[in-house]
Amino acid sequence: MILFSLLLPAAAHATEPTTKEERNKPIALRVFEEIFNQGKFSVAEEIYAPDFKNHGLDDRLVDHYVDLKADQDAVHSEKKAFPDLKMTVNNMVAEGDLVTVHWIFQGTHTHGGYAGLPATGIKVSMTGITIWRIVDGKITDEWSSFNEMGAYAQIIAHVKWYLFSGFVAFLLVVVMAERLLCWFIRRSFSKSLTGRRSKS
């Protein structure tokens, strides 16, 4: 029994991450699983550094970045527009302070606000790659690339059919109104002619 109790801490210690890369990967996973998929937005305070910078695609523009508040506001908007949002990690590679993730975004556009568009009910899917710098357990920097225009195109293609249907309905109303007006004018004109003939 004493021998077992002495071995237990050693066995437990052996399963703990030992390298920087092994410690950083679970932090990156928390962004997808807890923040995006589960909507636990408070997790951002635990895993992001207060001076976090989202550099977008190009960090050559030194002063061009998004701070943590703006970054998380965008996450809130996406989760609101796609309540069933599911982020799936395809591949993850870590080296030094950097973690690179290839991911898939899938969700149903059931609420407005995404790119200023009304809710369409369409299922959207896109892929992307994100690189994070993680220092002392905190995400300090981000670079992301994803096909956002492809997502917009999926939504707009759906909206286009609504617009087309609305345009066709509008044309039908105009044609019907025109024919009704012509019928009314002809009837009024024929009554007027009949009245004149009866008087003469």
N, C-alpha and C positions, 0 to 999 in steps of 0.2 A: 504493500500500500504506500509506503514512504517512497519507494522507487518510482511508482506511478505518478505520485504528486510532484516528484522532482522532474520527471520527463515531460509532464503536461505543459509547463510554461515554455519549454524549449520547442515543443511541437507547435504551439500556438504562435511563437515568435517566427518560426520558419515560414508560415503562410503569409506573413506581412510583406508588403512590397518593399524591396530592398534598393531598387535603383530609382533615380529621378523619373525616368520614363514610366516605370510601373506605377509610381505615385501620381503622375500627371494624367494618365489615361482615364482613370475613374472620374477625375474632375471634369474632363471634357465630356464624358458620358452623361454626367449629371445635367449639363446644359440641355441635352436632347431629351433625356428621359423625364427629368423632374420639371424643368422650366417649360419646354415646348409641349411635351406629351401630357403631363399631369397639371400644368398650369400653376405650379408652385413658384410664383414669382419672387417670393421672399428669399429663395435659394440664391438669387443673384447677389444678395448682400454677403453671403458666406463665401462665394467662390470667385467673385470679381474684385479686383483691386479698385479702390476709390478713384484712382487716376487712370482708369482703363481707357484705352483709345481703340476705336474701330476705324481702321485705315481704309476700309473698302477694298478696292483693287490695287491702288497705287500709293505707296508710301513715299514716293519722291516728292509729293506735295506735302511738305513738312507740316504746314498749318491746317491741312485739310484732313480732318478726322471727326468722328462722332463720339461724344462722351457716353458714359454709362447710362445716364438718364435717357438720352435720345435713343440709344441702342435698345434699351428695355421698353421704351414707349412703342417702338416698332414691333417688338415681340408681342406686347399686349394687343396691338392693333391686329396682328396676324392671327392671334389666338381668338380674338373676338370675331373676326371675319370667317375664320375656319374653326369652329368649336371642336370638331372631331379631328383636329390636326394631329398627324402622326409623322414624326421624324424618325427615320430608320438609318442606322449607321451601316454602311456597306463595308468600308475599310477604314482602318485607323493605323497611323504610323507615328511613332514618337522618336525624337532624337534630341538630346539635350533638353533645352527649355521649350522646344517646339513640339506641338501635337497637330498632325494633319488628319482631317476627317473627310471622307467622301460620303455624302448623305443623300437621302431621298426625302422630299417634302410631299406629303399627300394629305388632302383635306377637301371638304365640301364647302363651297362658298355660300353659306346660308345667312350671313349678315353683311350689311353694307359697310363701307369704309375702306375697303381694300382698293387702293389707287383711285379713290373717289367714286367707285362704281357701286350701284345698288346690288343687293343680294340676287344671285342668279340661280343658286341651287346646283351649280355644275361642280363636278369633281375635278380638282386640279392636281397635277403631279409635275414636279420638277426636281432636277438633281443639282448638286452643288458641291463645292469643296471649301472647307474652312481651315485656316491655319491659326492656331492660338499660341501665344507665348505665355507660359505658366511659370511664375517665379514664387517660390516659398508657398506653394499651394493656392496662389491667386492668379487669375487670368488678367494679364496686364495689357495685351495687345491682340488684335484680330485682323486678319485679312480674309476676305471671302469672295468667291466667284460663283455665280449661279445664273441660270437662264430665266431671269425674271420676266423678260419680254415674252418668253414662251408661255409663262403662266398668264400674263395679261392677254396674250393671243387666244388662249383657251377660253377665258372668260368673255372676251369681246366677241369671239366667234359665236358664242351662245347668245349674247346680247343682240348681235347682228340679226339673228332670226326673229327676235322680238321686235326689233325696229322695222325689219322688212314686213312682218305681219301687221304691225301697226300702220305702216305706210299703205299697205294693200287695203286694210280696213278703212283708212281715211279716204282713199280713192273711191272705194265703193260707196261711202257716205256721200261724197261729192257728186258722183254720177247719179245716185238715187235722188239727191236733192235737186240736181239740174233737171232730171226727167220729171220730177214732181212739179217743179216750177214751170216747165214747158207745158205740161198737161193742164196746169191751172190757168196759164195764159191762153191756151187754145180754147179751153172751156169758156173762159170769160169772154173771149173774142167771138166765139160761136153764139153765145147767148146774146151778145150785143148785136150781132148780125140778124139773129132771129127776131129780136125785138124791133129792129128797124124795118124788117120786111113785113112784120105784122101791122106796124103802124101805117105803112104805105099800102 
